[in-house]
Amino acid sequence: MPRIHRTKPRTSSKNFQIWTNIARTASLLPIMITTSSPSSQPVRLQQRWTCRSRAASPAPLLPPPATGRRRRRRVAADSQKTVASLRVRAIAAESEQASPLPEPPPLLTEEEEEEEKMLANYVPVYVMLPLGVVTAENELEDAAGLRARLRRLRREAGVDGVMADVWWGIVEGAGPARYEWRAYRELFRVAQEEGLKVQAIMSFHACGGNVGDAVAIPLPRWVRDVGDADPDVYYMSPGGARNHEYLTIGVDNRPLFHGRTAIQLYADFMKSFRENMADFLDSGLIVDIEVGLGPAGELRYPSYPESQGWEFPGIGQFQCYDKYLEEDFRAVATEAGHPEWELPGDAAGEYNDTPEDTRFFAADGGTYLTEAGRFFLTWYSSKLLEHGDRVLDEANMAFLGCSLKLAAKVSGIHWWYRHPSHAAELAAGYYNVPGRDGYRPVARMLARHDGAVLNFTCAEMRDSEQPPEAMSSPERLVRQALSAAWREGVEAACENALSRYDRRGYNQMLLNARPNGVGPAAAGGGAPPRRVAAVTYLRLSDELLTATNFRAFKAFVRKMHADQDCCPDPARYGRPMRPLERSGPEVAIERLLDATAPEPPYPFDGETDMSVGGGLAELIDWVFDKVEWIFC
């Protein structure tokens, strides 16, 4: 079982002399008392505060510990405050006896001091649960088997927690505002009893039709009934194909759902979650609420649906042809003085085209470079930002005061990244082209909501693994997205896009989680290098728990923890949990778009300095497997 860290206060041997000085100074208190005139009335010290004034301000992810001269000054100042406090208490009690001194905290050994330094490089690891862990019938699937697997994750691998989809289509499936949370309460209780934290996803999308979707969980039946009567509540492709995975952002503020808007549907769901999970929230079990903002829970348009025939590395299609988004575009184009401008239509090609197959994305003279093309792409991407901002604002109000973080997932669309048009990203709503950063405006929007976390995918991928014809660069894309978050002062997290069990994939995730390693600064007592707030591994399965795969996974978790045991207290590794504060003032879209000015990403090392091994380690795994097969 992983060793749990102590939480009692400790100090190093360098500070022991300071405590001796405090004791010597305090021994003079009787002299001070006799030379002071005792008050005729007892002194009553009263402290007043409000919850607001006492609320903790957001702590940086990587607070530099005080060292050297600064530490000595701080401890000396604390010594003076201690003496003054003792003097006041002595006068108040009219006593000639000095108050007893507290015992100095126990000393740290050199090994423990090094451990504290390494915790500044600790990255918590969460494991995504199976999509169907709660069935479409709202039952916890194989509770006993799940408990056994979670126990192995916690006790053998030392993971910090799990991530679970909380499906809208399951919980509110019986009818409008009829929520049934029983199965999810059972799930969270099992996780809690096994010592695991929980990242909960507010999954407002349907499951099925995307890469890796192993189960089918549609939107609530009563929502689909509205869609049957008005198909334009769904996104639509240029060819008229409807996508039933997520409601179009064109109906965000239209009361089409039994008198409620789409935004109100999402808000009411989250409020009900808070009310029904109050005990789990109060206990600190749930540490993150990832708010679903689109298909697959990601802030994007459903531009590349497998259910409609898309195949990698097709560019996908714009999804803005429902009547509500079409009306919106015509209105803003007319207001801009160009009523003749239209949506791209056939010029943007089909799902599986390449950029050069189209007039819109062609590198030489493509429509995306024209004034009309830039206007459309700005509108298309801005609608996505506005949608994310609205839903996160509701999430912030729903979970206000809870000790957790909000998060949003951004998709790692790495194919065609090296083409000038970045066609696949544009179709998904990320206006990211040379000379324009498409991810920093997203990070700036997240910053408004008490620093919501930007969770980015494809952290396991290397450029060398991609087919040349896809013009892909997941490594450069991850560097750009994580740098955008850090520049806007928000935390970044990452996860793998596809299931991986090999050490090469783990090493790439370790590199992206700590781009510059544990670093000499941390070892010397200064601020550690940049790191992500958390890593989520996709996903728990029987294949992960096979002997070879689980052996490599355990090594991966250990390296993410910077070779430390599992630490259940986030404050120990620089991520203290505090009550969620209200979102800041609304940010004008123009202010968000100011963040599009490009800057080079922060430098990343070529390889991780916390490797889980390579070819030799995999050969040893193979030998172990053969031995186990023969003798077991």
HELIX and SHEET records of a PDB file:
HELIX    1   1 SER A   13  ASN A   15  5                                   3    
HELIX    2   2 PHE A   16  ALA A   26  1                                  11    
HELIX    3   3 LEU A   29  THR A   34  1                                   6    
HELIX    4   4 CYS A   51  ARG A   54  1                                   4    
HELIX    5   5 GLY A   68  ALA A   93  1                                  26    
HELIX    6   6 GLU A  110  LEU A  119  1                                  10    
HELIX    7   7 ALA A  143  ARG A  152  1                                  10    
HELIX    8   8 LEU A  153  ALA A  157  3                                   5    
HELIX    9   9 TRP A  168  VAL A  171  1                                   4    
HELIX   10  10 ARG A  182  GLU A  193  1                                  12    
HELIX   11  11 ARG A  221  ALA A  229  1                                   9    
HELIX   12  12 PRO A  231  VAL A  233  5                                   3    
HELIX   13  13 ILE A  249  VAL A  251  5                                   3    
HELIX   14  14 ALA A  262  ASN A  276  1                                  15    
HELIX   15  15 ALA A  278  ASP A  282  1                                   5    
HELIX   16  16 PRO A  295  GLY A  297  5                                   3    
HELIX   17  17 GLU A  306  GLN A  308  5                                   3    
HELIX   18  18 LYS A  323  GLU A  335  1                                  13    
HELIX   19  19 GLY A  345  ALA A  348  5                                   4    
HELIX   20  20 PRO A  355  ASP A  357  5                                   3    
HELIX   21  21 THR A  367  LEU A  369  5                                   3    
HELIX   22  22 GLU A  371  ALA A  398  1                                  28    
HELIX   23  23 ALA A  423  ALA A  428  1                                   6    
HELIX   24  24 ARG A  440  ALA A  447  1                                   8    
HELIX   25  25 ASP A  463  GLU A  465  5                                   3    
HELIX   26  26 PRO A  468  ALA A  470  5                                   3    
HELIX   27  27 PRO A  474  ARG A  487  1                                  14    
HELIX   28  28 ARG A  503  ALA A  513  1                                  11    
HELIX   29  29 GLY A  519  ALA A  523  1                                   5    
HELIX   30  30 ALA A  547  MET A  560  1                                  14    
HELIX   31  31 PRO A  570  TYR A  573  5                                   4    
HELIX   32  32 ILE A  589  LEU A  593  1                                   5    
HELIX   33  33 ASP A  594  THR A  596  5                                   3    
HELIX   34  34 GLY A  615  PHE A  631  1                                  17    
SHEET    1   A 9 VAL A 125  MET A 128  0                                        
SHEET    2   A 9 GLY A 161  TRP A 167  1                                        
SHEET    3   A 9 LYS A 197  SER A 203  1                                        
SHEET    4   A 9 ILE A 286  VAL A 291  1                                        
SHEET    5   A 9 LYS A 405  VAL A 410  1                                        
SHEET    6   A 9 VAL A 453  PHE A 456  1                                        
SHEET    7   A 9 ALA A 492  GLU A 495  1                                        
SHEET    8   A 9 VAL A 535  TYR A 537  1                                        
SHEET    9   A 9 VAL A 125  MET A 128  1                                        
SHEET    1   B 2 TYR A 234  MET A 236  0                                        
SHEET    2   B 2 ARG A 242  LEU A 247 -1                                        
END                                                                             
